Amino acid sequence: MAKKNEGKRFEEDCKLSVPEYALLYRLPDPPQSFGKSSNLRFSRKNPFDFILWDSKRRTLFALEMKTVKGKSISFERTKEENKEIHLHQIDGLNEWNKFDGTTCGFVIEFRKIETTVFIDIETFNKLSETITKKSFNIHDLVENDLPFHVISQKKVRTRYRYDFNGFLDEISEEDYEKKRH
């Protein structure tokens, strides 16, 4: 039996961590992604991995899930690059972020430091404009005084469970405060 890659395991663990009042839908992978074929003339690329509907707060999330072995994650600034966060994912999240009631961003698990964070696309855009390097870590967010959310995680034997309920509560409170001011 083939061992699942870390990304699929992370997605599976996240799916098991979503509260019952929220719907998490994985966008189907395009057929060419299974064969890793490069001889296709046109290839459809998903704008992100998941759509999460928070029925309690009536908010739609567009999420790109990433897990990295180290303490930092690389991102593309041009189509010619091959980094962990792809330009088409950044563009897709920015496109969906134009709609009211939609929150778009990255859920990133840094395995080396056992920390998972949510970074909304607006924060990511500010960060990519601020730093000159092609990767970032949590320290870069803190150093540039950019907001992000830590998603609590708990190890259950060999796999993790993530506190998506707490994360959704935190995002909801933050949005409420923004609307009041």
C-alpha positions in Angstrom: 0.0 0.0 0.0 1.4 3.4 -1.0 2.0 5.9 1.7 0.0 9.2 1.4 2.1 12.3 0.9 2.2 14.8 3.8 0.0 17.3 1.9 -2.9 14.7 1.6 -2.4 13.6 5.2 -2.6 17.3 6.3 -5.8 17.9 4.3 -7.3 14.7 5.7 -6.5 15.8 9.3 -8.0 19.3 8.6 -11.2 17.7 7.2 -11.6 15.6 10.3 -11.1 18.8 12.5 -13.9 20.9 10.9 -16.9 21.4 13.2 -20.3 19.9 12.2 -21.8 23.3 11.5 -19.2 23.9 8.8 -19.0 22.3 5.3 -15.6 21.7 3.9 -15.5 20.9 0.2 -12.3 19.8 -1.6 -12.2 21.1 -5.2 -11.5 18.1 -7.5 -7.9 17.8 -8.8 -7.7 18.3 -12.6 -7.1 15.0 -14.4 -3.6 16.0 -15.6 -2.4 16.3 -12.0 -2.6 12.6 -11.5 -0.3 11.6 -14.4 2.1 14.6 -13.9 2.1 15.0 -17.6 3.7 18.1 -19.1 2.7 17.4 -22.7 -0.8 18.9 -22.4 -1.4 22.1 -24.3 -4.0 23.5 -21.8 -4.2 22.6 -18.2 -6.8 23.8 -15.7 -5.4 24.6 -12.3 -7.5 24.9 -9.2 -7.5 28.5 -7.8 -7.2 26.9 -4.3 -7.8 23.6 -2.4 -11.0 24.0 -0.3 -14.2 25.9 0.1 -15.4 26.1 3.7 -18.9 27.3 4.5 -19.3 28.5 8.1 -23.1 28.2 8.4 -23.0 29.6 12.0 -21.6 32.9 10.8 -22.7 32.7 7.2 -19.2 33.2 5.9 -17.5 31.5 2.9 -13.8 30.7 3.0 -11.5 30.0 0.1 -8.5 28.1 1.5 -5.2 26.9 0.1 -3.7 24.2 2.4 0.0 23.9 2.7 2.3 21.8 4.9 6.0 22.3 4.9 8.8 20.3 6.5 10.7 23.4 7.7 10.1 26.8 9.3 9.5 28.7 6.1 7.5 28.5 2.9 8.5 29.7 -0.6 6.2 31.5 -3.0 6.2 32.4 -6.7 6.5 35.9 -8.0 6.5 34.8 -11.7 5.0 31.9 -13.6 8.4 30.6 -14.5 9.2 29.8 -10.8 8.4 26.5 -9.1 7.8 27.3 -5.4 5.5 25.9 -2.7 2.8 28.6 -3.1 2.0 29.0 -6.8 1.2 32.2 -8.6 -2.1 30.8 -9.8 -3.2 30.1 -6.2 -2.3 33.7 -5.2 -4.3 35.0 -8.2 -7.2 32.7 -7.4 -7.5 33.7 -3.8 -7.2 37.4 -4.8 -10.0 36.9 -7.3 -12.4 35.3 -4.8 -11.4 37.9 -2.1 -13.3 40.6 -4.1 -16.7 39.2 -2.9 -18.3 40.4 0.3 -18.8 37.7 2.9 -15.7 35.7 1.6 -12.5 35.2 3.5 -9.6 33.9 1.5 -6.2 32.7 2.5 -3.6 30.1 3.3 -3.7 27.5 6.1 0.0 26.6 6.5 1.4 23.9 8.8 5.1 24.4 9.7 5.9 20.8 10.7 9.4 21.6 12.2 7.9 24.0 14.8 4.6 22.2 15.0 2.6 25.4 14.3 -0.3 25.9 12.0 -1.4 29.4 10.9 -4.0 31.1 8.8 -2.8 34.0 6.7 -5.5 35.9 4.8 -4.6 36.9 1.2 -4.5 40.6 2.0 -1.8 39.9 4.6 0.1 37.7 2.2 0.0 40.4 -0.4 1.4 43.0 2.0 4.1 40.6 3.1 5.2 39.7 -0.5 5.4 43.5 -1.3 7.4 44.1 1.9 10.0 41.4 1.8 12.5 40.8 -1.0 13.2 37.1 -0.5 11.1 34.4 -2.1 10.0 32.7 1.1 8.7 33.7 4.5 8.3 32.4 8.1 6.3 33.4 11.1 9.1 35.7 12.2 8.6 37.7 9.0 4.9 38.3 9.8 5.7 39.3 13.4 8.6 41.6 12.3 6.4 43.4 9.8 3.5 43.7 12.3 1.2 41.7 10.0 -1.9 39.8 11.4 -2.2 36.1 11.3 -4.1 33.4 13.3 -2.5 30.5 15.0 -4.8 27.4 14.7 -4.3 25.3 17.8 -3.3 21.8 17.1 -3.2 18.7 19.2 -1.4 15.4 18.5 -3.6 12.4 18.6 -1.2 9.4 18.5 0.6 10.1 15.2 -1.8 12.6 13.5 -3.1 16.1 14.4 -6.4 17.6 15.1 -6.8 21.3 14.5 -9.1 23.7 16.4 -11.1 25.0 13.5 -14.0 25.9 15.8 -11.7 28.3 17.8 -10.3 29.7 14.5 -13.7 30.4 13.1 -14.7 32.1 16.4 -11.6 34.2 16.4 -12.1 35.3 12.7 -15.8 36.1 13.5 -14.9 38.3 16.5 -12.2 40.1 14.4 -14.7 40.8 11.6 -17.3 42.1 14.1 -14.7 44.5 15.6 -13.7 45.8 12.1 -17.4 46.5 11.3 -17.9 48.4 14.6 -15.0 50.8 13.9 
